[in-house]
Amino acid sequence: MPTPRKTIAIVDDDASVRKALERQLGAAGYRCATFESAEEFLLVARILKPACLLADIHLGGMSGIELRRRLLSAGSQLPVIFITAYEDQAIRAEAHATGCVDFLTKPFEPSRLMDALERCMNP
């Protein structure tokens, strides 16, 4: 019996980024669930039960870091990889303080993302 594919939740307010990540991760054998906002993701997070969350830092409403904090306060141990187009050392430090697996600045090498996902799947 084949191993079920793990689901990666992608939260990014840019549709082209969501689509590109979904293609890349799908080609690597992952199932993807995409969301344009943190609020949209939170509506289904418990039902979806993703193996990892890939979240943009700067979203239209709640930020990726605030999303991570909400998940932690609810007792979630969901591993998170943050992505952003804006390099900012203070934001990077804040993201790492939440216990994220990685912090990737767009554009990033696909191999960096795959390495981070491997760390999520095999801590």
Biopython code that builds the backbone (N, CA, C, O; Angstrom):
import numpy as np
from Bio.PDB.StructureBuilder import StructureBuilder

atoms = [
    (1, "MET", "N", (0.844, -1.177, 0.000)),
    (1, "MET", "CA", (0.000, 0.000, 0.000)),
    (1, "MET", "C", (0.891, 1.242, 0.000)),
    (1, "MET", "O", (1.810, 1.334, 0.814)),
    (2, "PRO", "N", (0.634, 2.207, -0.905)),
    (2, "PRO", "CA", (1.483, 3.400, -0.962)),
    (2, "PRO", "C", (1.321, 4.272, 0.279)),
    (2, "PRO", "O", (0.264, 4.304, 0.910)),
    (3, "THR", "N", (2.401, 4.975, 0.606)),
    (3, "THR", "CA", (2.378, 5.901, 1.734)),
    (3, "THR", "C", (1.545, 7.121, 1.356)),
    (3, "THR", "O", (1.726, 7.679, 0.273)),
    (4, "PRO", "N", (0.624, 7.549, 2.242)),
    (4, "PRO", "CA", (-0.164, 8.744, 1.914)),
    (4, "PRO", "C", (0.734, 9.974, 1.826)),
    (4, "PRO", "O", (1.696, 10.116, 2.580)),
    (5, "ARG", "N", (0.401, 10.851, 0.895)),
    (5, "ARG", "CA", (1.176, 12.079, 0.728)),
    (5, "ARG", "C", (0.867, 13.038, 1.868)),
    (5, "ARG", "O", (-0.286, 13.183, 2.275)),
    (6, "LYS", "N", (1.897, 13.685, 2.373)),
    (6, "LYS", "CA", (1.718, 14.663, 3.447)),
    (6, "LYS", "C", (1.228, 15.980, 2.872)),
    (6, "LYS", "O", (1.600, 16.368, 1.765)),
    (7, "THR", "N", (0.388, 16.664, 3.641)),
    (7, "THR", "CA", (-0.167, 17.938, 3.196)),
    (7, "THR", "C", (0.639, 19.104, 3.748)),
    (7, "THR", "O", (0.948, 19.160, 4.938)),
    (8, "ILE", "N", (0.969, 20.019, 2.871)),
    (8, "ILE", "CA", (1.641, 21.256, 3.234)),
    (8, "ILE", "C", (0.619, 22.378, 3.062)),
    (8, "ILE", "O", (0.026, 22.516, 1.992)),
    (9, "ALA", "N", (0.411, 23.173, 4.100)),
    (9, "ALA", "CA", (-0.467, 24.338, 4.009)),
    (9, "ALA", "C", (0.382, 25.530, 3.580)),
    (9, "ALA", "O", (1.434, 25.799, 4.160)),
    (10, "ILE", "N", (-0.083, 26.230, 2.570)),
    (10, "ILE", "CA", (0.616, 27.401, 2.038)),
    (10, "ILE", "C", (-0.273, 28.620, 2.262)),
    (10, "ILE", "O", (-1.402, 28.667, 1.774)),
    (11, "VAL", "N", (0.238, 29.608, 3.004)),
    (11, "VAL", "CA", (-0.508, 30.843, 3.246)),
    (11, "VAL", "C", (0.296, 32.002, 2.675)),
    (11, "VAL", "O", (1.341, 32.379, 3.205)),
    (12, "ASP", "N", (-0.216, 32.556, 1.581)),
    (12, "ASP", "CA", (0.443, 33.695, 0.933)),
    (12, "ASP", "C", (-0.632, 34.490, 0.213)),
    (12, "ASP", "O", (-1.493, 33.908, -0.447)),
    (13, "ASP", "N", (-0.596, 35.803, 0.328)),
    (13, "ASP", "CA", (-1.629, 36.626, -0.300)),
    (13, "ASP", "C", (-1.372, 36.883, -1.784)),
    (13, "ASP", "O", (-2.173, 37.549, -2.440)),
    (14, "ASP", "N", (-0.277, 36.369, -2.314)),
    (14, "ASP", "CA", (0.049, 36.507, -3.726)),
    (14, "ASP", "C", (-0.298, 35.193, -4.443)),
    (14, "ASP", "O", (0.335, 34.164, -4.207)),
    (15, "ALA", "N", (-1.297, 35.241, -5.307)),
    (15, "ALA", "CA", (-1.767, 34.041, -5.996)),
    (15, "ALA", "C", (-0.677, 33.377, -6.823)),
    (15, "ALA", "O", (-0.629, 32.149, -6.902)),
    (16, "SER", "N", (0.199, 34.163, -7.441)),
    (16, "SER", "CA", (1.260, 33.578, -8.265)),
    (16, "SER", "C", (2.269, 32.822, -7.406)),
    (16, "SER", "O", (2.800, 31.800, -7.839)),
    (17, "VAL", "N", (2.537, 33.303, -6.211)),
    (17, "VAL", "CA", (3.443, 32.602, -5.296)),
    (17, "VAL", "C", (2.796, 31.298, -4.846)),
    (17, "VAL", "O", (3.446, 30.253, -4.834)),
    (18, "ARG", "N", (1.509, 31.357, -4.473)),
    (18, "ARG", "CA", (0.810, 30.135, -4.054)),
    (18, "ARG", "C", (0.860, 29.085, -5.152)),
    (18, "ARG", "O", (1.150, 27.917, -4.893)),
    (19, "LYS", "N", (0.578, 29.502, -6.367)),
    (19, "LYS", "CA", (0.549, 28.567, -7.493)),
    (19, "LYS", "C", (1.936, 27.971, -7.755)),
    (19, "LYS", "O", (2.060, 26.766, -7.979)),
    (20, "ALA", "N", (2.967, 28.799, -7.728)),
    (20, "ALA", "CA", (4.333, 28.315, -7.967)),
    (20, "ALA", "C", (4.758, 27.321, -6.888)),
    (20, "ALA", "O", (5.344, 26.281, -7.188)),
    (21, "LEU", "N", (4.461, 27.646, -5.636)),
    (21, "LEU", "CA", (4.812, 26.732, -4.544)),
    (21, "LEU", "C", (4.026, 25.429, -4.641)),
    (21, "LEU", "O", (4.565, 24.350, -4.394)),
    (22, "GLU", "N", (2.758, 25.536, -4.999)),
    (22, "GLU", "CA", (1.930, 24.337, -5.146)),
    (22, "GLU", "C", (2.478, 23.430, -6.245)),
    (22, "GLU", "O", (2.502, 22.210, -6.084)),
    (23, "ARG", "N", (2.918, 24.013, -7.358)),
    (23, "ARG", "CA", (3.511, 23.221, -8.450)),
    (23, "ARG", "C", (4.803, 22.540, -7.978)),
    (23, "ARG", "O", (4.998, 21.344, -8.190)),
    (24, "GLN", "N", (5.676, 23.320, -7.337)),
    (24, "GLN", "CA", (6.955, 22.773, -6.886)),
    (24, "GLN", "C", (6.760, 21.650, -5.881)),
    (24, "GLN", "O", (7.373, 20.589, -5.997)),
    (25, "LEU", "N", (5.909, 21.885, -4.901)),
    (25, "LEU", "CA", (5.716, 20.881, -3.856)),
    (25, "LEU", "C", (4.937, 19.680, -4.369)),
    (25, "LEU", "O", (5.192, 18.549, -3.954)),
    (26, "GLY", "N", (3.998, 19.917, -5.262)),
    (26, "GLY", "CA", (3.264, 18.809, -5.869)),
    (26, "GLY", "C", (4.199, 17.902, -6.649)),
    (26, "GLY", "O", (4.073, 16.679, -6.593)),
    (27, "ALA", "N", (5.141, 18.499, -7.382)),
    (27, "ALA", "CA", (6.117, 17.720, -8.148)),
    (27, "ALA", "C", (7.029, 16.910, -7.226)),
    (27, "ALA", "O", (7.571, 15.881, -7.628)),
    (28, "ALA", "N", (7.192, 17.379, -5.994)),
    (28, "ALA", "CA", (8.033, 16.673, -5.016)),
    (28, "ALA", "C", (7.228, 15.618, -4.244)),
    (28, "ALA", "O", (7.767, 14.939, -3.370)),
    (29, "GLY", "N", (5.942, 15.486, -4.569)),
    (29, "GLY", "CA", (5.139, 14.438, -3.944)),
    (29, "GLY", "C", (4.277, 14.873, -2.781)),
    (29, "GLY", "O", (3.676, 14.032, -2.112)),
    (30, "TYR", "N", (4.202, 16.170, -2.522)),
    (30, "TYR", "CA", (3.367, 16.663, -1.427)),
    (30, "TYR", "C", (1.987, 17.058, -1.945)),
    (30, "TYR", "O", (1.831, 17.450, -3.101)),
    (31, "ARG", "N", (1.016, 16.949, -1.093)),
    (31, "ARG", "CA", (-0.318, 17.501, -1.359)),
    (31, "ARG", "C", (-0.299, 18.906, -0.768)),
    (31, "ARG", "O", (0.273, 19.117, 0.301)),
    (32, "CYS", "N", (-0.911, 19.861, -1.443)),
    (32, "CYS", "CA", (-0.908, 21.243, -0.970)),
    (32, "CYS", "C", (-2.327, 21.744, -0.737)),
    (32, "CYS", "O", (-3.258, 21.400, -1.465)),
    (33, "ALA", "N", (-2.461, 22.552, 0.284)),
    (33, "ALA", "CA", (-3.701, 23.280, 0.542)),
    (33, "ALA", "C", (-3.288, 24.741, 0.622)),
    (33, "ALA", "O", (-2.456, 25.110, 1.450)),
    (34, "THR", "N", (-3.869, 25.574, -0.238)),
    (34, "THR", "CA", (-3.438, 26.963, -0.308)),
    (34, "THR", "C", (-4.502, 27.899, 0.253)),
    (34, "THR", "O", (-5.704, 27.658, 0.145)),
    (35, "PHE", "N", (-4.003, 28.985, 0.863)),
    (35, "PHE", "CA", (-4.863, 29.972, 1.508)),
    (35, "PHE", "C", (-4.303, 31.355, 1.246)),
    (35, "PHE", "O", (-3.087, 31.548, 1.265)),
    (36, "GLU", "N", (-5.188, 32.329, 0.998)),
    (36, "GLU", "CA", (-4.705, 33.683, 0.738)),
    (36, "GLU", "C", (-4.601, 34.515, 1.998)),
    (36, "GLU", "O", (-4.116, 35.646, 1.947)),
    (37, "SER", "N", (-5.047, 33.981, 3.140)),
    (37, "SER", "CA", (-4.935, 34.732, 4.388)),
    (37, "SER", "C", (-4.775, 33.781, 5.566)),
    (37, "SER", "O", (-5.139, 32.607, 5.499)),
    (38, "ALA", "N", (-4.223, 34.318, 6.640)),
    (38, "ALA", "CA", (-4.086, 33.546, 7.877)),
    (38, "ALA", "C", (-5.466, 33.199, 8.426)),
    (38, "ALA", "O", (-5.686, 32.102, 8.938)),
    (39, "GLU", "N", (-6.379, 34.137, 8.313)),
    (39, "GLU", "CA", (-7.731, 33.920, 8.815)),
    (39, "GLU", "C", (-8.411, 32.753, 8.094)),
    (39, "GLU", "O", (-9.089, 31.937, 8.718)),
    (40, "GLU", "N", (-8.224, 32.685, 6.787)),
    (40, "GLU", "CA", (-8.797, 31.591, 5.996)),
    (40, "GLU", "C", (-8.197, 30.255, 6.439)),
    (40, "GLU", "O", (-8.920, 29.268, 6.579)),
    (41, "PHE", "N", (-6.889, 30.220, 6.659)),
    (41, "PHE", "CA", (-6.239, 28.995, 7.111)),
    (41, "PHE", "C", (-6.784, 28.555, 8.472)),
    (41, "PHE", "O", (-7.061, 27.373, 8.677)),
    (42, "LEU", "N", (-6.939, 29.500, 9.397)),
    (42, "LEU", "CA", (-7.402, 29.152, 10.737)),
    (42, "LEU", "C", (-8.792, 28.511, 10.740)),
    (42, "LEU", "O", (-9.112, 27.732, 11.637)),
    (43, "LEU", "N", (-9.603, 28.829, 9.757)),
    (43, "LEU", "CA", (-10.947, 28.248, 9.684)),
    (43, "LEU", "C", (-10.923, 26.736, 9.482)),
    (43, "LEU", "O", (-11.856, 26.040, 9.882)),
    (44, "VAL", "N", (-9.862, 26.228, 8.862)),
    (44, "VAL", "CA", (-9.814, 24.792, 8.547)),
    (44, "VAL", "C", (-8.602, 24.066, 9.122)),
    (44, "VAL", "O", (-8.427, 22.871, 8.882)),
    (45, "ALA", "N", (-7.774, 24.763, 9.869)),
    (45, "ALA", "CA", (-6.512, 24.177, 10.344)),
    (45, "ALA", "C", (-6.706, 22.872, 11.107)),
    (45, "ALA", "O", (-5.966, 21.914, 10.882)),
    (46, "ARG", "N", (-7.672, 22.819, 11.992)),
    (46, "ARG", "CA", (-7.875, 21.604, 12.802)),
    (46, "ARG", "C", (-8.372, 20.433, 11.973)),
    (46, "ARG", "O", (-8.028, 19.282, 12.241)),
    (47, "ILE", "N", (-9.173, 20.727, 10.979)),
    (47, "ILE", "CA", (-9.698, 19.667, 10.121)),
    (47, "ILE", "C", (-8.619, 19.193, 9.151)),
    (47, "ILE", "O", (-8.472, 17.995, 8.912)),
    (48, "LEU", "N", (-7.874, 20.134, 8.598)),
    (48, "LEU", "CA", (-6.862, 19.841, 7.591)),
    (48, "LEU", "C", (-5.699, 19.019, 8.147)),
    (48, "LEU", "O", (-5.237, 18.077, 7.504)),
    (49, "LYS", "N", (-5.236, 19.372, 9.325)),
    (49, "LYS", "CA", (-4.096, 18.713, 9.973)),
    (49, "LYS", "C", (-2.880, 18.588, 9.049)),
    (49, "LYS", "O", (-2.435, 17.479, 8.755)),
    (50, "PRO", "N", (-2.343, 19.726, 8.592)),
    (50, "PRO", "CA", (-1.185, 19.670, 7.700)),
    (50, "PRO", "C", (0.068, 19.200, 8.450)),
    (50, "PRO", "O", (0.151, 19.283, 9.675)),
    (51, "ALA", "N", (1.023, 18.713, 7.682)),
    (51, "ALA", "CA", (2.298, 18.278, 8.249)),
    (51, "ALA", "C", (3.230, 19.454, 8.479)),
    (51, "ALA", "O", (4.142, 19.386, 9.303)),
    (52, "CYS", "N", (2.992, 20.547, 7.736)),
    (52, "CYS", "CA", (3.846, 21.729, 7.821)),
    (52, "CYS", "C", (3.076, 22.936, 7.292)),
    (52, "CYS", "O", (2.194, 22.803, 6.443)),
    (53, "LEU", "N", (3.421, 24.104, 7.802)),
    (53, "LEU", "CA", (2.830, 25.356, 7.341)),
    (53, "LEU", "C", (3.926, 26.206, 6.716)),
    (53, "LEU", "O", (4.965, 26.451, 7.329)),
    (54, "LEU", "N", (3.682, 26.648, 5.500)),
    (54, "LEU", "CA", (4.572, 27.553, 4.779)),
    (54, "LEU", "C", (3.835, 28.880, 4.702)),
    (54, "LEU", "O", (2.859, 29.003, 3.961)),
    (55, "ALA", "N", (4.291, 29.881, 5.463)),
    (55, "ALA", "CA", (3.530, 31.125, 5.594)),
    (55, "ALA", "C", (4.363, 32.351, 5.268)),
    (55, "ALA", "O", (5.507, 32.488, 5.701)),
    (56, "ASP", "N", (3.755, 33.236, 4.491)),
    (56, "ASP", "CA", (4.362, 34.536, 4.219)),
    (56, "ASP", "C", (4.306, 35.359, 5.510)),
    (56, "ASP", "O", (3.373, 35.218, 6.301)),
    (57, "ILE", "N", (5.285, 36.199, 5.712)),
    (57, "ILE", "CA", (5.310, 37.074, 6.886)),
    (57, "ILE", "C", (4.287, 38.188, 6.734)),
    (57, "ILE", "O", (3.496, 38.440, 7.643)),
    (58, "HIS", "N", (4.302, 38.857, 5.585)),
    (58, "HIS", "CA", (3.438, 40.026, 5.354)),
    (58, "HIS", "C", (2.202, 39.599, 4.574)),
    (58, "HIS", "O", (2.261, 39.365, 3.367)),
    (59, "LEU", "N", (1.090, 39.504, 5.280)),
    (59, "LEU", "CA", (-0.192, 39.147, 4.669)),
    (59, "LEU", "C", (-1.124, 40.340, 4.786)),
    (59, "LEU", "O", (-0.834, 41.286, 5.519)),
    (60, "GLY", "N", (-2.232, 40.304, 4.074)),
    (60, "GLY", "CA", (-3.159, 41.420, 4.080)),
    (60, "GLY", "C", (-3.777, 41.711, 5.434)),
    (60, "GLY", "O", (-3.996, 42.876, 5.767)),
    (61, "GLY", "N", (-4.063, 40.695, 6.218)),
    (61, "GLY", "CA", (-4.658, 40.878, 7.545)),
    (61, "GLY", "C", (-3.645, 40.505, 8.612)),
    (61, "GLY", "O", (-2.640, 41.188, 8.809)),
    (62, "MET", "N", (-3.933, 39.403, 9.296)),
    (62, "MET", "CA", (-3.034, 38.900, 10.327)),
    (62, "MET", "C", (-1.700, 38.495, 9.674)),
    (62, "MET", "O", (-1.691, 37.876, 8.610)),
    (63, "SER", "N", (-0.602, 38.842, 10.303)),
    (63, "SER", "CA", (0.714, 38.496, 9.762)),
    (63, "SER", "C", (1.010, 37.011, 9.984)),
    (63, "SER", "O", (0.361, 36.344, 10.790)),
    (64, "GLY", "N", (1.992, 36.519, 9.258)),
    (64, "GLY", "CA", (2.413, 35.136, 9.440)),
    (64, "GLY", "C", (2.926, 34.889, 10.850)),
    (64, "GLY", "O", (2.693, 33.820, 11.413)),
    (65, "ILE", "N", (3.621, 35.863, 11.427)),
    (65, "ILE", "CA", (4.135, 35.710, 12.786)),
    (65, "ILE", "C", (2.985, 35.663, 13.789)),
    (65, "ILE", "O", (3.016, 34.864, 14.725)),
    (66, "GLU", "N", (1.979, 36.503, 13.605)),
    (66, "GLU", "CA", (0.811, 36.466, 14.495)),
    (66, "GLU", "C", (0.065, 35.136, 14.345)),
    (66, "GLU", "O", (-0.437, 34.589, 15.327)),
    (67, "LEU", "N", (-0.007, 34.625, 13.134)),
    (67, "LEU", "CA", (-0.609, 33.314, 12.913)),
    (67, "LEU", "C", (0.132, 32.253, 13.715)),
    (67, "LEU", "O", (-0.489, 31.434, 14.392)),
    (68, "ARG", "N", (1.437, 32.269, 13.640)),
    (68, "ARG", "CA", (2.256, 31.311, 14.394)),
    (68, "ARG", "C", (1.985, 31.434, 15.893)),
    (68, "ARG", "O", (1.842, 30.425, 16.584)),
    (69, "ARG", "N", (1.916, 32.649, 16.388)),
    (69, "ARG", "CA", (1.659, 32.859, 17.813)),
    (69, "ARG", "C", (0.289, 32.312, 18.218)),
    (69, "ARG", "O", (0.144, 31.709, 19.281)),
    (70, "ARG", "N", (-0.701, 32.523, 17.374)),
    (70, "ARG", "CA", (-2.046, 31.996, 17.675)),
    (70, "ARG", "C", (-2.039, 30.478, 17.709)),
    (70, "ARG", "O", (-2.653, 29.867, 18.583)),
    (71, "LEU", "N", (-1.350, 29.879, 16.766)),
    (71, "LEU", "CA", (-1.263, 28.417, 16.746)),
    (71, "LEU", "C", (-0.577, 27.897, 18.011)),
    (71, "LEU", "O", (-1.037, 26.932, 18.622)),
    (72, "LEU", "N", (0.520, 28.541, 18.397)),
    (72, "LEU", "CA", (1.226, 28.136, 19.610)),
    (72, "LEU", "C", (0.348, 28.288, 20.846)),
    (72, "LEU", "O", (0.339, 27.410, 21.709)),
    (73, "SER", "N", (-0.393, 29.398, 20.941)),
    (73, "SER", "CA", (-1.236, 29.620, 22.116)),
    (73, "SER", "C", (-2.383, 28.611, 22.178)),
    (73, "SER", "O", (-2.934, 28.360, 23.250)),
    (74, "ALA", "N", (-2.744, 28.030, 21.025)),
    (74, "ALA", "CA", (-3.778, 26.999, 20.990)),
    (74, "ALA", "C", (-3.194, 25.610, 21.229)),
    (74, "ALA", "O", (-3.917, 24.613, 21.208)),
    (75, "GLY", "N", (-1.874, 25.549, 21.458)),
    (75, "GLY", "CA", (-1.228, 24.266, 21.739)),
    (75, "GLY", "C", (-0.726, 23.527, 20.514)),
    (75, "GLY", "O", (-0.292, 22.381, 20.625)),
    (76, "SER", "N", (-0.776, 24.153, 19.356)),
    (76, "SER", "CA", (-0.333, 23.508, 18.122)),
    (76, "SER", "C", (1.193, 23.401, 18.074)),
    (76, "SER", "O", (1.909, 24.338, 18.428)),
    (77, "GLN", "N", (1.663, 22.255, 17.635)),
    (77, "GLN", "CA", (3.092, 22.031, 17.428)),
    (77, "GLN", "C", (3.433, 21.989, 15.942)),
    (77, "GLN", "O", (4.481, 21.473, 15.556)),
    (78, "LEU", "N", (2.539, 22.535, 15.106)),
    (78, "LEU", "CA", (2.718, 22.532, 13.661)),
    (78, "LEU", "C", (4.021, 23.236, 13.285)),
    (78, "LEU", "O", (4.208, 24.402, 13.630)),
    (79, "PRO", "N", (4.926, 22.547, 12.582)),
    (79, "PRO", "CA", (6.160, 23.209, 12.154)),
    (79, "PRO", "C", (5.859, 24.271, 11.100)),
    (79, "PRO", "O", (5.002, 24.085, 10.235)),
    (80, "VAL", "N", (6.588, 25.399, 11.191)),
    (80, "VAL", "CA", (6.343, 26.538, 10.304)),
    (80, "VAL", "C", (7.634, 26.963, 9.618)),
    (80, "VAL", "O", (8.693, 27.053, 10.239)),
    (81, "ILE", "N", (7.514, 27.221, 8.319)),
    (81, "ILE", "CA", (8.575, 27.835, 7.534)),
    (81, "ILE", "C", (8.029, 29.186, 7.099)),
    (81, "ILE", "O", (6.972, 29.257, 6.472)),
    (82, "PHE", "N", (8.739, 30.252, 7.426)),
    (82, "PHE", "CA", (8.320, 31.588, 7.005)),
    (82, "PHE", "C", (9.004, 31.959, 5.705)),
    (82, "PHE", "O", (10.164, 31.618, 5.476)),
    (83, "ILE", "N", (8.262, 32.670, 4.849)),
    (83, "ILE", "CA", (8.833, 33.216, 3.620)),
    (83, "ILE", "C", (8.477, 34.698, 3.559)),
    (83, "ILE", "O", (7.435, 35.121, 4.061)),
    (84, "THR", "N", (9.352, 35.472, 2.942)),
    (84, "THR", "CA", (9.100, 36.910, 2.813)),
    (84, "THR", "C", (9.907, 37.480, 1.659)),
    (84, "THR", "O", (10.954, 36.947, 1.290)),
    (85, "ALA", "N", (9.411, 38.557, 1.102)),
    (85, "ALA", "CA", (10.142, 39.271, 0.059)),
    (85, "ALA", "C", (10.983, 40.397, 0.648)),
    (85, "ALA", "O", (11.757, 41.037, -0.063)),
    (86, "TYR", "N", (10.830, 40.638, 1.948)),
    (86, "TYR", "CA", (11.497, 41.763, 2.605)),
    (86, "TYR", "C", (12.486, 41.263, 3.641)),
    (86, "TYR", "O", (12.097, 40.687, 4.657)),
    (87, "GLU", "N", (13.755, 41.484, 3.384)),
    (87, "GLU", "CA", (14.795, 41.091, 4.335)),
    (87, "GLU", "C", (14.855, 42.130, 5.439)),
    (87, "GLU", "O", (15.127, 43.303, 5.185)),
    (88, "ASP", "N", (14.602, 41.702, 6.647)),
    (88, "ASP", "CA", (14.601, 42.589, 7.806)),
    (88, "ASP", "C", (15.084, 41.768, 8.999)),
    (88, "ASP", "O", (14.436, 40.800, 9.397)),
    (89, "GLN", "N", (16.217, 42.155, 9.561)),
    (89, "GLN", "CA", (16.810, 41.368, 10.643)),
    (89, "GLN", "C", (15.914, 41.303, 11.884)),
    (89, "GLN", "O", (15.868, 40.278, 12.564)),
    (90, "ALA", "N", (15.206, 42.388, 12.176)),
    (90, "ALA", "CA", (14.313, 42.383, 13.348)),
    (90, "ALA", "C", (13.165, 41.396, 13.144)),
    (90, "ALA", "O", (12.811, 40.655, 14.061)),
    (91, "ILE", "N", (12.583, 41.386, 11.945)),
    (91, "ILE", "CA", (11.500, 40.440, 11.638)),
    (91, "ILE", "C", (12.034, 39.016, 11.653)),
    (91, "ILE", "O", (11.381, 38.105, 12.162)),
    (92, "ARG", "N", (13.234, 38.826, 11.087)),
    (92, "ARG", "CA", (13.855, 37.492, 11.090)),
    (92, "ARG", "C", (14.025, 36.997, 12.530)),
    (92, "ARG", "O", (13.705, 35.848, 12.835)),
    (93, "ALA", "N", (14.527, 37.861, 13.407)),
    (93, "ALA", "CA", (14.722, 37.479, 14.810)),
    (93, "ALA", "C", (13.388, 37.167, 15.477)),
    (93, "ALA", "O", (13.280, 36.207, 16.240)),
    (94, "GLU", "N", (12.375, 37.977, 15.190)),
    (94, "GLU", "CA", (11.048, 37.743, 15.758)),
    (94, "GLU", "C", (10.477, 36.401, 15.282)),
    (94, "GLU", "O", (9.874, 35.664, 16.062)),
    (95, "ALA", "N", (10.672, 36.096, 14.006)),
    (95, "ALA", "CA", (10.194, 34.828, 13.450)),
    (95, "ALA", "C", (10.899, 33.648, 14.119)),
    (95, "ALA", "O", (10.259, 32.672, 14.510)),
    (96, "HIS", "N", (12.217, 33.747, 14.245)),
    (96, "HIS", "CA", (12.966, 32.655, 14.876)),
    (96, "HIS", "C", (12.593, 32.505, 16.349)),
    (96, "HIS", "O", (12.638, 31.399, 16.888)),
    (97, "ALA", "N", (12.227, 33.603, 17.000)),
    (97, "ALA", "CA", (11.815, 33.536, 18.408)),
    (97, "ALA", "C", (10.534, 32.719, 18.583)),
    (97, "ALA", "O", (10.274, 32.202, 19.670)),
    (98, "THR", "N", (9.734, 32.600, 17.519)),
    (98, "THR", "CA", (8.514, 31.792, 17.596)),
    (98, "THR", "C", (8.805, 30.307, 17.382)),
    (98, "THR", "O", (7.906, 29.471, 17.482)),
    (99, "GLY", "N", (10.057, 29.986, 17.089)),
    (99, "GLY", "CA", (10.422, 28.583, 16.908)),
    (99, "GLY", "C", (10.219, 28.063, 15.498)),
    (99, "GLY", "O", (10.015, 26.864, 15.309)),
    (100, "CYS", "N", (10.269, 28.938, 14.506)),
    (100, "CYS", "CA", (10.081, 28.482, 13.122)),
    (100, "CYS", "C", (11.232, 27.560, 12.710)),
    (100, "CYS", "O", (12.330, 27.628, 13.262)),
    (101, "VAL", "N", (10.961, 26.718, 11.750)),
    (101, "VAL", "CA", (11.973, 25.800, 11.223)),
    (101, "VAL", "C", (12.976, 26.557, 10.352)),
    (101, "VAL", "O", (14.173, 26.276, 10.381)),
    (102, "ASP", "N", (12.474, 27.519, 9.578)),
    (102, "ASP", "CA", (13.354, 28.297, 8.708)),
    (102, "ASP", "C", (12.679, 29.603, 8.323)),
    (102, "ASP", "O", (11.474, 29.776, 8.506)),
    (103, "PHE", "N", (13.472, 30.515, 7.789)),
    (103, "PHE", "CA", (13.034, 31.840, 7.352)),
    (103, "PHE", "C", (13.687, 32.057, 5.993)),
    (103, "PHE", "O", (14.898, 32.258, 5.908)),
    (104, "LEU", "N", (12.891, 32.017, 4.933)),
    (104, "LEU", "CA", (13.420, 32.116, 3.576)),
    (104, "LEU", "C", (13.030, 33.446, 2.943)),
    (104, "LEU", "O", (11.877, 33.870, 3.024)),
    (105, "THR", "N", (14.003, 34.098, 2.313)),
    (105, "THR", "CA", (13.749, 35.363, 1.632)),
    (105, "THR", "C", (13.556, 35.087, 0.141)),
    (105, "THR", "O", (14.400, 34.470, -0.509)),
    (106, "LYS", "N", (12.414, 35.565, -0.387)),
    (106, "LYS", "CA", (12.100, 35.395, -1.813)),
    (106, "LYS", "C", (13.016, 36.278, -2.638)),
    (106, "LYS", "O", (13.326, 37.391, -2.211)),
    (107, "PRO", "N", (13.454, 35.838, -3.781)),
    (107, "PRO", "CA", (13.300, 34.477, -4.283)),
    (107, "PRO", "C", (14.337, 33.567, -3.620)),
    (107, "PRO", "O", (15.473, 33.980, -3.386)),
    (108, "PHE", "N", (13.952, 32.364, -3.327)),
    (108, "PHE", "CA", (14.869, 31.416, -2.696)),
    (108, "PHE", "C", (15.046, 30.211, -3.611)),
    (108, "PHE", "O", (14.198, 29.912, -4.452)),
    (109, "GLU", "N", (16.147, 29.545, -3.427)),
    (109, "GLU", "CA", (16.437, 28.355, -4.213)),
    (109, "GLU", "C", (15.459, 27.244, -3.818)),
    (109, "GLU", "O", (15.205, 27.047, -2.629)),
    (110, "PRO", "N", (14.915, 26.526, -4.781)),
    (110, "PRO", "CA", (14.013, 25.419, -4.441)),
    (110, "PRO", "C", (14.636, 24.412, -3.471)),
    (110, "PRO", "O", (13.944, 23.829, -2.637)),
    (111, "SER", "N", (15.939, 24.218, -3.591)),
    (111, "SER", "CA", (16.610, 23.266, -2.693)),
    (111, "SER", "C", (16.567, 23.729, -1.238)),
    (111, "SER", "O", (16.510, 22.901, -0.329)),
    (112, "ARG", "N", (16.592, 25.036, -1.007)),
    (112, "ARG", "CA", (16.482, 25.559, 0.375)),
    (112, "ARG", "C", (15.131, 25.207, 0.969)),
    (112, "ARG", "O", (15.037, 24.794, 2.125)),
    (113, "LEU", "N", (14.076, 25.376, 0.164)),
    (113, "LEU", "CA", (12.737, 25.038, 0.633)),
    (113, "LEU", "C", (12.631, 23.541, 0.902)),
    (113, "LEU", "O", (12.072, 23.134, 1.920)),
    (114, "MET", "N", (13.155, 22.729, 0.011)),
    (114, "MET", "CA", (13.073, 21.282, 0.189)),
    (114, "MET", "C", (13.859, 20.839, 1.427)),
    (114, "MET", "O", (13.425, 19.930, 2.135)),
    (115, "ASP", "N", (15.002, 21.463, 1.696)),
    (115, "ASP", "CA", (15.773, 21.162, 2.909)),
    (115, "ASP", "C", (14.974, 21.520, 4.154)),
    (115, "ASP", "O", (14.947, 20.756, 5.119)),
    (116, "ALA", "N", (14.321, 22.680, 4.135)),
    (116, "ALA", "CA", (13.507, 23.101, 5.280)),
    (116, "ALA", "C", (12.329, 22.157, 5.489)),
    (116, "ALA", "O", (12.000, 21.816, 6.625)),
    (117, "LEU", "N", (11.693, 21.733, 4.397)),
    (117, "LEU", "CA", (10.586, 20.791, 4.512)),
    (117, "LEU", "C", (11.053, 19.451, 5.078)),
    (117, "LEU", "O", (10.348, 18.825, 5.870)),
    (118, "GLU", "N", (12.208, 19.031, 4.680)),
    (118, "GLU", "CA", (12.772, 17.783, 5.223)),
    (118, "GLU", "C", (12.958, 17.890, 6.731)),
    (118, "GLU", "O", (12.697, 16.933, 7.459)),
    (119, "ARG", "N", (13.410, 19.057, 7.205)),
    (119, "ARG", "CA", (13.562, 19.260, 8.655)),
    (119, "ARG", "C", (12.204, 19.268, 9.352)),
    (119, "ARG", "O", (12.098, 18.834, 10.499)),
    (120, "CYS", "N", (11.163, 19.755, 8.674)),
    (120, "CYS", "CA", (9.804, 19.727, 9.243)),
    (120, "CYS", "C", (9.305, 18.292, 9.383)),
    (120, "CYS", "O", (8.716, 17.921, 10.398)),
    (121, "MET", "N", (9.547, 17.507, 8.364)),
    (121, "MET", "CA", (9.028, 16.136, 8.335)),
    (121, "MET", "C", (9.811, 15.185, 9.229)),
    (121, "MET", "O", (9.271, 14.198, 9.729)),
    (122, "ASN", "N", (11.089, 15.493, 9.426)),
    (122, "ASN", "CA", (11.970, 14.622, 10.220)),
    (122, "ASN", "C", (12.759, 15.456, 11.219)),
    (122, "ASN", "O", (13.966, 15.646, 11.064)),
    (123, "PRO", "N", (12.061, 15.961, 12.262)),
    (123, "PRO", "CA", (12.749, 16.852, 13.226)),
    (123, "PRO", "C", (13.871, 16.168, 13.983)),
    (123, "PRO", "O", (14.526, 16.794, 14.816)),
]
sb = StructureBuilder()
sb.init_structure("model")
sb.init_model(0)
sb.init_chain("A")
sb.init_seg("    ")
for serial, (resi, resn, name, xyz) in enumerate(atoms, 1):
    if name == "N":
        sb.init_residue(resn, " ", resi, " ")
    sb.init_atom(name, np.array(xyz, "f"), 0.0, 1.0, " ", f" {name:<3s}", serial, name[0])
structure = sb.get_structure()
